[in-house]
């Protein structure tokens, strides 16, 4: 009987090892380019960086960003995630958690569906981080088949535009560098948009924590239809790079503020991804929240009853 069992056990061991090997190979991509310490913890990745505007080779960089956590302990990260997502998830597709923001990743479009941030005066006040020490890097939590790379943006004429703004997360160098993951980046027109109108909106958001107790920001790309010559509506957008990174037609930003009296106000914006005349005021791009929800397929801040929220127009 023992002689009969030995071949069977051997076969089971071999097949089991093969299955584990395949699983390891499928999952191993996540940290394959990272250095590890003797405990198996991820230390840093060595990657190639490119200039934001012209895509020229800059240098090899080691951003030193741990995959799961930086200075914050695990329990602090869990608390922070609950704080950021206090009013619910707009969708549940491919959720990725970073130290100070949360995103939903769209594998087909090679960018986020949305990115959610929570800001307050303490977060904004601390400006410890130096943006110059960060470089755009691939997000190794995204499967290689669905990642954007720096080469995708090279010589395209598009900026690598932040969804969660880098300047919102400068209280820690690690946290700031995490905003440079390409999962937090979308192709944006540079002059007249990313470096102008969009940046002005980001600055406006960054000033709100000086007045409000809490500020929640949801940002993402939109691909909106427009009429063609035949009179029909079409959704058309450009793709760039060998990975076919989609170029959004528009971007949205929804801002929820909580006052020190626990009153809530909401502001919603849609900006076209094109040069915008600097004379056009920001509130020209303000829209009802429902328009963004219908266009994006997202339910935004759903846990907060609408009866408790007042929609306002900004003073800019």
Phi and psi restraints in degrees (value plus and minus 20) as a CYANA .aco file:
   2 UNK   PHI     -81.9   -41.9
   2 UNK   PSI     -58.4   -18.4
   3 UNK   PHI     -83.3   -43.3
   3 UNK   PSI     -55.8   -15.8
   4 UNK   PHI     -91.4   -51.4
   4 UNK   PSI     -53.4   -13.4
   5 UNK   PHI     -93.9   -53.9
   5 UNK   PSI     -50.7   -10.7
   6 UNK   PHI     -78.5   -38.5
   6 UNK   PSI     -69.5   -29.5
   7 UNK   PHI     -80.3   -40.3
   7 UNK   PSI     -56.9   -16.9
   8 UNK   PHI     -85.1   -45.1
   8 UNK   PSI     -64.9   -24.9
   9 UNK   PHI     -83.1   -43.1
   9 UNK   PSI     -60.6   -20.6
  10 UNK   PHI     -82.3   -42.3
  10 UNK   PSI     -62.4   -22.4
  11 UNK   PHI     -84.1   -44.1
  11 UNK   PSI     -60.7   -20.7
  12 UNK   PHI     -83.9   -43.9
  12 UNK   PSI     -60.4   -20.4
  13 UNK   PHI     -84.1   -44.1
  13 UNK   PSI     -63.6   -23.6
  14 UNK   PHI     -84.5   -44.5
  14 UNK   PSI     -67.7   -27.7
  15 UNK   PHI     -86.1   -46.1
  15 UNK   PSI     -59.3   -19.3
  16 UNK   PHI     -83.0   -43.0
  16 UNK   PSI     -62.1   -22.1
  17 UNK   PHI     -83.3   -43.3
  17 UNK   PSI     -57.4   -17.4
  18 UNK   PHI     -84.4   -44.4
  18 UNK   PSI     -62.4   -22.4
  19 UNK   PHI     -83.0   -43.0
  19 UNK   PSI     -64.8   -24.8
  20 UNK   PHI     -82.7   -42.7
  20 UNK   PSI     -56.8   -16.8
  21 UNK   PHI     -83.8   -43.8
  21 UNK   PSI     -62.7   -22.7
  22 UNK   PHI     -83.4   -43.4
  22 UNK   PSI     -63.0   -23.0
  23 UNK   PHI     -81.6   -41.6
  23 UNK   PSI     -63.0   -23.0
  24 UNK   PHI     -83.1   -43.1
  24 UNK   PSI     -59.7   -19.7
  25 UNK   PHI     -86.0   -46.0
  25 UNK   PSI     -59.6   -19.6
  26 UNK   PHI     -87.6   -47.6
  26 UNK   PSI     -57.2   -17.2
  27 UNK   PHI    -111.2   -71.2
  27 UNK   PSI     -40.4    -0.4
  28 UNK   PHI     -82.6   -42.6
  28 UNK   PSI     -41.2    -1.2
  29 UNK   PHI     -78.7   -38.7
  29 UNK   PSI     -45.6    -5.6
  30 UNK   PHI     -81.9   -41.9
  30 UNK   PSI     -57.4   -17.4
  31 UNK   PHI    -148.3  -108.3
  31 UNK   PSI       0.7    40.7
  32 UNK   PHI     -83.9   -43.9
  32 UNK   PSI     -49.4    -9.4
  33 UNK   PHI    -118.9   -78.9
  33 UNK   PSI      -8.1    31.9
  34 UNK   PHI    -119.2   -79.2
  34 UNK   PSI     129.3   169.3
  35 UNK   PHI    -105.8   -65.8
  35 UNK   PSI     126.8   166.8
  36 UNK   PHI    -144.3  -104.3
  36 UNK   PSI     133.2   173.2
  37 UNK   PHI    -108.0   -68.0
  37 UNK   PSI    -194.8  -154.8
  38 UNK   PHI     -91.1   -51.1
  38 UNK   PSI     -32.0     8.0
  39 UNK   PHI    -113.6   -73.6
  39 UNK   PSI     -17.4    22.6
  40 UNK   PHI      63.9   103.9
  40 UNK   PSI     -12.8    27.2
  41 UNK   PHI    -100.0   -60.0
  41 UNK   PSI     121.7   161.7
  42 UNK   PHI     -92.1   -52.1
  42 UNK   PSI     111.0   151.0
  43 UNK   PHI    -122.0   -82.0
  43 UNK   PSI     -78.0   -38.0
  44 UNK   PHI    -184.9  -144.9
  44 UNK   PSI     144.8   184.8
  45 UNK   PHI    -136.3   -96.3
  45 UNK   PSI     123.6   163.6
  46 UNK   PHI    -122.9   -82.9
  46 UNK   PSI      99.5   139.5
  47 UNK   PHI    -155.5  -115.5
  47 UNK   PSI     148.9   188.9
  48 UNK   PHI    -117.5   -77.5
  48 UNK   PSI     112.6   152.6
  49 UNK   PHI    -129.3   -89.3
  49 UNK   PSI     131.7   171.7
  50 UNK   PHI    -150.2  -110.2
  50 UNK   PSI     131.6   171.6
  51 UNK   PHI     -85.3   -45.3
  51 UNK   PSI     123.3   163.3
  52 UNK   PHI     -86.2   -46.2
  52 UNK   PSI     -54.0   -14.0
  53 UNK   PHI    -113.2   -73.2
  53 UNK   PSI     -62.9   -22.9
  54 UNK   PHI    -135.2   -95.2
  54 UNK   PSI     -21.6    18.4
  55 UNK   PHI      55.1    95.1
  55 UNK   PSI     -10.9    29.1
  56 UNK   PHI     -90.6   -50.6
  56 UNK   PSI     129.8   169.8
  57 UNK   PHI     -80.0   -40.0
  57 UNK   PSI     112.3   152.3
  58 UNK   PHI    -124.7   -84.7
  58 UNK   PSI     -87.5   -47.5
  59 UNK   PHI    -193.5  -153.5
  59 UNK   PSI     144.0   184.0
  60 UNK   PHI     -97.4   -57.4
  60 UNK   PSI     116.8   156.8
  61 UNK   PHI    -150.4  -110.4
  61 UNK   PSI     132.0   172.0
  62 UNK   PHI    -143.1  -103.1
  62 UNK   PSI      70.0   110.0
  63 UNK   PHI     -85.0   -45.0
  63 UNK   PSI     -37.6     2.4
  64 UNK   PHI      45.7    85.7
  64 UNK   PSI      17.4    57.4
  65 UNK   PHI    -124.0   -84.0
  65 UNK   PSI      91.7   131.7
  66 UNK   PHI     -82.3   -42.3
  66 UNK   PSI     129.9   169.9
  67 UNK   PHI     -91.4   -51.4
  67 UNK   PSI     -58.4   -18.4
  68 UNK   PHI    -123.4   -83.4
  68 UNK   PSI     -55.8   -15.8
  69 UNK   PHI    -179.3  -139.3
  69 UNK   PSI     133.2   173.2
  70 UNK   PHI    -128.9   -88.9
  70 UNK   PSI    -129.8   -89.8
  71 UNK   PHI     -97.6   -57.6
  71 UNK   PSI     -43.4    -3.4
  72 UNK   PHI     -97.6   -57.6
  72 UNK   PSI     121.3   161.3
  73 UNK   PHI     -97.5   -57.5
  73 UNK   PSI     142.6   182.6
  74 UNK   PHI     -76.9   -36.9
  74 UNK   PSI     -63.3   -23.3
  75 UNK   PHI     -86.7   -46.7
  75 UNK   PSI     -52.5   -12.5
  76 UNK   PHI     -87.5   -47.5
  76 UNK   PSI     -57.9   -17.9
  77 UNK   PHI     -85.7   -45.7
  77 UNK   PSI     -61.6   -21.6
  78 UNK   PHI     -83.0   -43.0
  78 UNK   PSI     -62.8   -22.8
  79 UNK   PHI     -83.3   -43.3
  79 UNK   PSI     -61.6   -21.6
  80 UNK   PHI     -84.7   -44.7
  80 UNK   PSI     -60.2   -20.2
  81 UNK   PHI     -81.6   -41.6
  81 UNK   PSI     -63.1   -23.1
  82 UNK   PHI     -84.1   -44.1
  82 UNK   PSI     -56.0   -16.0
  83 UNK   PHI     -86.4   -46.4
  83 UNK   PSI     -65.3   -25.3
  84 UNK   PHI     -83.7   -43.7
  84 UNK   PSI     -62.3   -22.3
  85 UNK   PHI    -118.5   -78.5
  85 UNK   PSI       9.0    49.0
  86 UNK   PHI     -72.9   -32.9
  86 UNK   PSI     -55.4   -15.4
  87 UNK   PHI    -127.0   -87.0
  87 UNK   PSI       4.0    44.0
  88 UNK   PHI      79.7   119.7
  88 UNK   PSI     140.9   180.9
  89 UNK   PHI    -112.2   -72.2
  89 UNK   PSI     107.8   147.8
  90 UNK   PHI     -82.2   -42.2
  90 UNK   PSI     -52.1   -12.1
  91 UNK   PHI    -176.8  -136.8
  91 UNK   PSI     151.8   191.8
  92 UNK   PHI    -140.1  -100.1
  92 UNK   PSI       2.9    42.9
  93 UNK   PHI    -103.7   -63.7
  93 UNK   PSI     100.5   140.5
  94 UNK   PHI      25.8    65.8
  94 UNK   PSI      40.6    80.6
  95 UNK   PHI     -92.5   -52.5
  95 UNK   PSI     112.4   152.4
  96 UNK   PHI    -145.9  -105.9
  96 UNK   PSI     110.6   150.6
  97 UNK   PHI    -124.0   -84.0
  97 UNK   PSI     107.5   147.5
  98 UNK   PHI    -130.7   -90.7
  98 UNK   PSI     152.4   192.4
  99 UNK   PHI     -80.0   -40.0
  99 UNK   PSI     -54.9   -14.9
 100 UNK   PHI    -152.2  -112.2
 100 UNK   PSI      -7.4    32.6
 101 UNK   PHI    -176.6  -136.6
 101 UNK   PSI     144.4   184.4
 102 UNK   PHI    -149.2  -109.2
 102 UNK   PSI     121.7   161.7
 103 UNK   PHI    -156.7  -116.7
 103 UNK   PSI     139.3   179.3
 104 UNK   PHI    -133.7   -93.7
 104 UNK   PSI     104.3   144.3
 105 UNK   PHI    -120.6   -80.6
 105 UNK   PSI     115.6   155.6
 106 UNK   PHI    -121.1   -81.1
 106 UNK   PSI      87.8   127.8
 107 UNK   PHI     -84.9   -44.9
 107 UNK   PSI     -55.7   -15.7
 108 UNK   PHI     -91.7   -51.7
 108 UNK   PSI     -60.3   -20.3
 109 UNK   PHI    -106.4   -66.4
 109 UNK   PSI     -30.7     9.3
 110 UNK   PHI      44.0    84.0
 110 UNK   PSI      18.5    58.5
 111 UNK   PHI    -185.2  -145.2
 111 UNK   PSI     155.0   195.0
 112 UNK   PHI     -94.4   -54.4
 112 UNK   PSI     126.7   166.7
 113 UNK   PHI     -93.8   -53.8
 113 UNK   PSI     -59.5   -19.5
 114 UNK   PHI    -179.6  -139.6
 114 UNK   PSI     136.9   176.9
 115 UNK   PHI    -152.1  -112.1
 115 UNK   PSI     112.1   152.1
 116 UNK   PHI    -136.2   -96.2
 116 UNK   PSI     115.4   155.4
 117 UNK   PHI    -149.2  -109.2
 117 UNK   PSI     133.7   173.7
 118 UNK   PHI    -144.2  -104.2
 118 UNK   PSI     106.8   146.8
 119 UNK   PHI    -142.8  -102.8
 119 UNK   PSI     128.2   168.2
 120 UNK   PHI    -166.9  -126.9
 120 UNK   PSI     158.0   198.0
 121 UNK   PHI     -85.2   -45.2
 121 UNK   PSI     -51.2   -11.2
 122 UNK   PHI     -88.8   -48.8
 122 UNK   PSI     -60.0   -20.0
 123 UNK   PHI     -85.7   -45.7
 123 UNK   PSI     -63.8   -23.8
 124 UNK   PHI     -94.9   -54.9
 124 UNK   PSI     -53.8   -13.8
 125 UNK   PHI     -84.9   -44.9
 125 UNK   PSI     -59.4   -19.4
 126 UNK   PHI     -97.9   -57.9
 126 UNK   PSI      97.2   137.2
 127 UNK   PHI    -137.7   -97.7
 127 UNK   PSI      26.0    66.0
 128 UNK   PHI     -87.1   -47.1
 128 UNK   PSI     -57.0   -17.0
 129 UNK   PHI     -95.7   -55.7
 129 UNK   PSI     131.9   171.9
 130 UNK   PHI    -134.8   -94.8
 130 UNK   PSI      92.2   132.2
 131 UNK   PHI     -76.2   -36.2
 131 UNK   PSI     -52.8   -12.8
 132 UNK   PHI     -83.4   -43.4
 132 UNK   PSI     -37.8     2.2
 133 UNK   PHI    -108.9   -68.9
 133 UNK   PSI     -19.5    20.5
 134 UNK   PHI    -128.2   -88.2
 134 UNK   PSI     130.2   170.2
 135 UNK   PHI    -154.2  -114.2
 135 UNK   PSI     134.0   174.0
 136 UNK   PHI     -87.7   -47.7
 136 UNK   PSI     107.9   147.9
 137 UNK   PHI    -156.1  -116.1
 137 UNK   PSI     134.4   174.4
 138 UNK   PHI     -85.3   -45.3
 138 UNK   PSI     129.0   169.0
 139 UNK   PHI    -112.6   -72.6
 139 UNK   PSI      90.2   130.2
 140 UNK   PHI     -97.8   -57.8
 140 UNK   PSI     -18.5    21.5
 141 UNK   PHI    -103.8   -63.8
 141 UNK   PSI     -30.2     9.8
 142 UNK   PHI    -117.5   -77.5
 142 UNK   PSI     114.5   154.5
 143 UNK   PHI     -78.4   -38.4
 143 UNK   PSI     120.2   160.2
 144 UNK   PHI     -74.4   -34.4
 144 UNK   PSI     -49.9    -9.9
 145 UNK   PHI     -83.6   -43.6
 145 UNK   PSI     -43.9    -3.9
 146 UNK   PHI    -138.9   -98.9
 146 UNK   PSI     -10.0    30.0
 147 UNK   PHI    -105.3   -65.3
 147 UNK   PSI     130.5   170.5
 148 UNK   PHI    -108.3   -68.3
 148 UNK   PSI     131.9   171.9
 149 UNK   PHI    -146.8  -106.8
 149 UNK   PSI     146.5   186.5
 150 UNK   PHI     -82.1   -42.1
 150 UNK   PSI     -53.9   -13.9
 151 UNK   PHI     -82.6   -42.6
 151 UNK   PSI     -48.6    -8.6
 152 UNK   PHI     -82.9   -42.9
 152 UNK   PSI     -48.6    -8.6
 153 UNK   PHI    -113.2   -73.2
 153 UNK   PSI     -34.7     5.3
 154 UNK   PHI     -83.0   -43.0
 154 UNK   PSI     107.0   147.0
 155 UNK   PHI      38.6    78.6
 155 UNK   PSI      10.3    50.3
 156 UNK   PHI    -116.5   -76.5
 156 UNK   PSI     -38.4     1.6
 157 UNK   PHI      68.5   108.5
 157 UNK   PSI     -21.3    18.7
 158 UNK   PHI    -122.4   -82.4
 158 UNK   PSI     122.7   162.7
 159 UNK   PHI     -98.2   -58.2
 159 UNK   PSI     135.7   175.7
 160 UNK   PHI    -108.1   -68.1
 160 UNK   PSI      73.8   113.8
 161 UNK   PHI    -107.4   -67.4
 161 UNK   PSI     111.1   151.1
 162 UNK   PHI     -91.8   -51.8
 162 UNK   PSI     121.8   161.8
 163 UNK   PHI    -110.6   -70.6
 163 UNK   PSI     -77.3   -37.3
 164 UNK   PHI    -103.6   -63.6
 164 UNK   PSI      93.3   133.3
 165 UNK   PHI     -83.7   -43.7
 165 UNK   PSI     116.6   156.6
 166 UNK   PHI     -76.5   -36.5
 166 UNK   PSI     -62.5   -22.5
 167 UNK   PHI     -88.0   -48.0
 167 UNK   PSI     -32.5     7.5
 168 UNK   PHI     -98.5   -58.5
 168 UNK   PSI     -29.7    10.3
 169 UNK   PHI    -155.2  -115.2
 169 UNK   PSI      38.7    78.7
 170 UNK   PHI    -128.8   -88.8
 170 UNK   PSI      -7.0    33.0
 171 UNK   PHI     -98.5   -58.5
 171 UNK   PSI     -29.7    10.3
 172 UNK   PHI    -170.8  -130.8
 172 UNK   PSI     120.5   160.5
 173 UNK   PHI     -83.9   -43.9
 173 UNK   PSI     -63.4   -23.4
 174 UNK   PHI     -80.6   -40.6
 174 UNK   PSI     -66.6   -26.6
 175 UNK   PHI     -82.8   -42.8
 175 UNK   PSI     -61.5   -21.5
 176 UNK   PHI     -83.4   -43.4
 176 UNK   PSI     -63.5   -23.5
 177 UNK   PHI     -86.8   -46.8
 177 UNK   PSI     -45.0    -5.0
 178 UNK   PHI     -87.6   -47.6
 178 UNK   PSI     -40.1    -0.1
 179 UNK   PHI     -94.4   -54.4
 179 UNK   PSI     -28.4    11.6
 180 UNK   PHI    -115.1   -75.1
 180 UNK   PSI     -15.8    24.2
 181 UNK   PHI     -81.7   -41.7
 181 UNK   PSI     117.7   157.7
 182 UNK   PHI     -88.3   -48.3
 182 UNK   PSI     -31.6     8.4
 183 UNK   PHI     -91.0   -51.0
 183 UNK   PSI     -36.2     3.8
 184 UNK   PHI    -121.1   -81.1
 184 UNK   PSI      -6.9    33.1
 185 UNK   PHI    -140.7  -100.7
 185 UNK   PSI     122.3   162.3
 186 UNK   PHI    -151.3  -111.3
 186 UNK   PSI     130.4   170.4
 187 UNK   PHI     -86.5   -46.5
 187 UNK   PSI     102.8   142.8
 188 UNK   PHI    -148.6  -108.6
 188 UNK   PSI     122.5   162.5
 189 UNK   PHI     -80.1   -40.1
 189 UNK   PSI     115.5   155.5
 190 UNK   PHI     -98.5   -58.5
 190 UNK   PSI    -103.1   -63.1
 191 UNK   PHI     -84.6   -44.6
 191 UNK   PSI     109.3   149.3
 192 UNK   PHI      70.7   110.7
 192 UNK   PSI     -33.4     6.6
 193 UNK   PHI    -151.3  -111.3
 193 UNK   PSI    -103.2   -63.2
 194 UNK   PHI     -77.1   -37.1
 194 UNK   PSI     -58.9   -18.9
 195 UNK   PHI    -113.5   -73.5
 195 UNK   PSI     -18.2    21.8
 196 UNK   PHI    -154.3  -114.3
 196 UNK   PSI    -111.4   -71.4
 197 UNK   PHI     -79.3   -39.3
 197 UNK   PSI     -66.8   -26.8
 198 UNK   PHI     -84.7   -44.7
 198 UNK   PSI     -61.6   -21.6
 199 UNK   PHI     -83.2   -43.2
 199 UNK   PSI     -57.2   -17.2
 200 UNK   PHI     -83.9   -43.9
 200 UNK   PSI     -58.7   -18.7
 201 UNK   PHI     -85.3   -45.3
 201 UNK   PSI     -61.0   -21.0
 202 UNK   PHI     -81.8   -41.8
 202 UNK   PSI     -61.6   -21.6
 203 UNK   PHI     -84.6   -44.6
 203 UNK   PSI     -59.5   -19.5
 204 UNK   PHI     -79.7   -39.7
 204 UNK   PSI     -65.5   -25.5
 205 UNK   PHI     -81.2   -41.2
 205 UNK   PSI     -62.3   -22.3
 206 UNK   PHI     -86.7   -46.7
 206 UNK   PSI     -41.7    -1.7
 207 UNK   PHI    -104.5   -64.5
 207 UNK   PSI     -38.5     1.5
 208 UNK   PHI     -83.0   -43.0
 208 UNK   PSI     -56.8   -16.8
 209 UNK   PHI     -83.4   -43.4
 209 UNK   PSI     -32.6     7.4
 210 UNK   PHI     -92.8   -52.8
 210 UNK   PSI     -38.2     1.8
 211 UNK   PHI    -130.8   -90.8
 211 UNK   PSI     -54.2   -14.2
 212 UNK   PHI    -129.0   -89.0
 212 UNK   PSI     133.1   173.1
 213 UNK   PHI     -88.3   -48.3
 213 UNK   PSI     -65.2   -25.2
 214 UNK   PHI    -157.2  -117.2
 214 UNK   PSI     123.1   163.1
 215 UNK   PHI    -151.1  -111.1
 215 UNK   PSI     103.1   143.1
 216 UNK   PHI    -130.1   -90.1
 216 UNK   PSI     112.5   152.5
 217 UNK   PHI    -146.8  -106.8
 217 UNK   PSI     106.3   146.3
 218 UNK   PHI    -138.5   -98.5
 218 UNK   PSI     105.6   145.6
 219 UNK   PHI    -152.2  -112.2
 219 UNK   PSI     125.5   165.5
 220 UNK   PHI    -191.9  -151.9
 220 UNK   PSI     151.7   191.7
 221 UNK   PHI    -106.0   -66.0
 221 UNK   PSI     136.1   176.1
 222 UNK   PHI    -150.8  -110.8
 222 UNK   PSI     130.2   170.2
 223 UNK   PHI    -148.4  -108.4
 223 UNK   PSI      69.6   109.6
 224 UNK   PHI    -115.7   -75.7
 224 UNK   PSI     127.2   167.2
 225 UNK   PHI     -96.9   -56.9
 225 UNK   PSI     136.4   176.4
 226 UNK   PHI    -165.3  -125.3
 226 UNK   PSI     137.1   177.1
 227 UNK   PHI     -93.7   -53.7
 227 UNK   PSI     117.6   157.6
 228 UNK   PHI    -123.3   -83.3
 228 UNK   PSI     159.7   199.7
 229 UNK   PHI     -82.2   -42.2
 229 UNK   PSI     -45.2    -5.2
 230 UNK   PHI    -101.7   -61.7
 230 UNK   PSI     -17.3    22.7
 231 UNK   PHI      65.7   105.7
 231 UNK   PSI     -17.9    22.1
 232 UNK   PHI    -122.2   -82.2
 232 UNK   PSI     134.4   174.4
 233 UNK   PHI    -105.5   -65.5
 233 UNK   PSI     117.1   157.1
 234 UNK   PHI    -154.6  -114.6
 234 UNK   PSI     125.6   165.6
 235 UNK   PHI    -120.5   -80.5
 235 UNK   PSI      92.1   132.1
 236 UNK   PHI    -149.3  -109.3
 236 UNK   PSI     117.6   157.6
 237 UNK   PHI    -171.3  -131.3
 237 UNK   PSI     134.8   174.8
 238 UNK   PHI    -103.3   -63.3
 238 UNK   PSI     132.2   172.2
 239 UNK   PHI    -143.0  -103.0
 239 UNK   PSI     129.4   169.4
 240 UNK   PHI    -147.8  -107.8
 240 UNK   PSI     132.6   172.6
 241 UNK   PHI      55.7    95.7
 241 UNK   PSI     149.4   189.4
 242 UNK   PHI     -88.1   -48.1
 242 UNK   PSI     -38.7     1.3
 243 UNK   PHI    -113.4   -73.4
 243 UNK   PSI     -14.2    25.8
 244 UNK   PHI      34.0    74.0
 244 UNK   PSI      34.4    74.4
 245 UNK   PHI     -90.8   -50.8
 245 UNK   PSI     104.8   144.8
 246 UNK   PHI     -93.4   -53.4
 246 UNK   PSI     118.5   158.5
 247 UNK   PHI    -118.6   -78.6
 247 UNK   PSI      91.5   131.5
 248 UNK   PHI     -82.9   -42.9
 248 UNK   PSI     128.7   168.7
 249 UNK   PHI    -100.2   -60.2
 249 UNK   PSI     -48.8    -8.8
 250 UNK   PHI    -167.2  -127.2
 250 UNK   PSI     148.9   188.9
 251 UNK   PHI    -152.0  -112.0
 251 UNK   PSI     128.5   168.5
 252 UNK   PHI    -138.5   -98.5
 252 UNK   PSI     134.8   174.8
 253 UNK   PHI    -165.1  -125.1
 253 UNK   PSI     104.7   144.7
 254 UNK   PHI    -134.7   -94.7
 254 UNK   PSI     109.6   149.6
 255 UNK   PHI    -139.9   -99.9
 255 UNK   PSI      99.3   139.3
 256 UNK   PHI    -130.5   -90.5
 256 UNK   PSI     101.3   141.3
 257 UNK   PHI    -130.9   -90.9
 257 UNK   PSI     123.5   163.5
 258 UNK   PHI    -140.3  -100.3
 258 UNK   PSI     101.8   141.8
 259 UNK   PHI    -100.3   -60.3
 259 UNK   PSI     152.2   192.2
 260 UNK   PHI     -91.4   -51.4
 260 UNK   PSI     -30.6     9.4
 261 UNK   PHI    -118.7   -78.7
 261 UNK   PSI      -6.9    33.1
 262 UNK   PHI      42.3    82.3
 262 UNK   PSI      15.0    55.0
 263 UNK   PHI    -123.0   -83.0
 263 UNK   PSI     122.4   162.4
 264 UNK   PHI    -132.6   -92.6
 264 UNK   PSI     118.3   158.3
 265 UNK   PHI    -152.9  -112.9
 265 UNK   PSI     129.5   169.5
 266 UNK   PHI    -153.1  -113.1
 266 UNK   PSI     121.5   161.5
 267 UNK   PHI    -151.2  -111.2
 267 UNK   PSI     116.4   156.4
 268 UNK   PHI    -150.8  -110.8
 268 UNK   PSI     115.7   155.7
 269 UNK   PHI    -152.5  -112.5
 269 UNK   PSI     123.9   163.9
 270 UNK   PHI    -147.4  -107.4
 270 UNK   PSI     103.2   143.2
 271 UNK   PHI    -138.7   -98.7
 271 UNK   PSI     115.5   155.5
 272 UNK   PHI     -92.3   -52.3
 272 UNK   PSI     123.3   163.3
 273 UNK   PHI    -102.2   -62.2
 273 UNK   PSI      51.4    91.4
 274 UNK   PHI    -179.3  -139.3
 274 UNK   PSI     146.7   186.7
 275 UNK   PHI     -79.1   -39.1
 275 UNK   PSI     112.0   152.0
 276 UNK   PHI    -135.8   -95.8
 276 UNK   PSI     111.2   151.2
 277 UNK   PHI     -77.5   -37.5
 277 UNK   PSI     108.1   148.1
 278 UNK   PHI     -84.7   -44.7
 278 UNK   PSI     -36.2     3.8
 279 UNK   PHI    -101.6   -61.6
 279 UNK   PSI     -32.6     7.4
 280 UNK   PHI     -97.9   -57.9
 280 UNK   PSI     101.3   141.3
 281 UNK   PHI     -88.7   -48.7
 281 UNK   PSI     132.4   172.4
 282 UNK   PHI     -79.1   -39.1
 282 UNK   PSI     -57.8   -17.8
 283 UNK   PHI     -89.8   -49.8
 283 UNK   PSI     -28.2    11.8
 284 UNK   PHI     -85.9   -45.9
 284 UNK   PSI     -39.7     0.3
 285 UNK   PHI    -121.6   -81.6
 285 UNK   PSI     -13.7    26.3
 286 UNK   PHI     -98.6   -58.6
 286 UNK   PSI     118.4   158.4
 287 UNK   PHI    -156.2  -116.2
 287 UNK   PSI     143.6   183.6
 288 UNK   PHI     -83.7   -43.7
 288 UNK   PSI     123.2   163.2
 289 UNK   PHI     -75.1   -35.1
 289 UNK   PSI     -58.6   -18.6
 290 UNK   PHI     -79.3   -39.3
 290 UNK   PSI     -52.2   -12.2
 291 UNK   PHI     -84.1   -44.1
 291 UNK   PSI     -60.2   -20.2
 292 UNK   PHI     -88.9   -48.9
 292 UNK   PSI     -60.8   -20.8
 293 UNK   PHI     -81.8   -41.8
 293 UNK   PSI     -63.7   -23.7
 294 UNK   PHI     -85.9   -45.9
 294 UNK   PSI     -60.6   -20.6
 295 UNK   PHI     -92.4   -52.4
 295 UNK   PSI     -52.6   -12.6
 296 UNK   PHI    -117.3   -77.3
 296 UNK   PSI     -40.7    -0.7
 297 UNK   PHI      57.6    97.6
 297 UNK   PSI      -1.6    38.4
 298 UNK   PHI    -127.4   -87.4
 298 UNK   PSI     128.0   168.0
 299 UNK   PHI    -125.6   -85.6
 299 UNK   PSI      89.2   129.2
 300 UNK   PHI    -118.5   -78.5
 300 UNK   PSI     106.0   146.0
 301 UNK   PHI      31.0    71.0
 301 UNK   PSI      26.4    66.4
 302 UNK   PHI     -85.6   -45.6
 302 UNK   PSI     -47.9    -7.9
 303 UNK   PHI     -93.7   -53.7
 303 UNK   PSI     -32.1     7.9
 304 UNK   PHI    -116.4   -76.4
 304 UNK   PSI      94.7   134.7
 305 UNK   PHI     -76.7   -36.7
 305 UNK   PSI     114.6   154.6
 306 UNK   PHI     -82.4   -42.4
 306 UNK   PSI     -44.3    -4.3
 307 UNK   PHI     -86.8   -46.8
 307 UNK   PSI     -38.2     1.8
 308 UNK   PHI    -116.5   -76.5
 308 UNK   PSI     -18.9    21.1
 309 UNK   PHI    -136.2   -96.2
 309 UNK   PSI     116.4   156.4
 310 UNK   PHI    -130.6   -90.6
 310 UNK   PSI     105.8   145.8
 311 UNK   PHI    -101.8   -61.8
 311 UNK   PSI     111.7   151.7
 312 UNK   PHI    -148.5  -108.5
 312 UNK   PSI     143.3   183.3
 313 UNK   PHI    -124.2   -84.2
 313 UNK   PSI     116.3   156.3
 314 UNK   PHI     -94.6   -54.6
 314 UNK   PSI     137.0   177.0
 315 UNK   PHI    -122.8   -82.8
 315 UNK   PSI      88.2   128.2
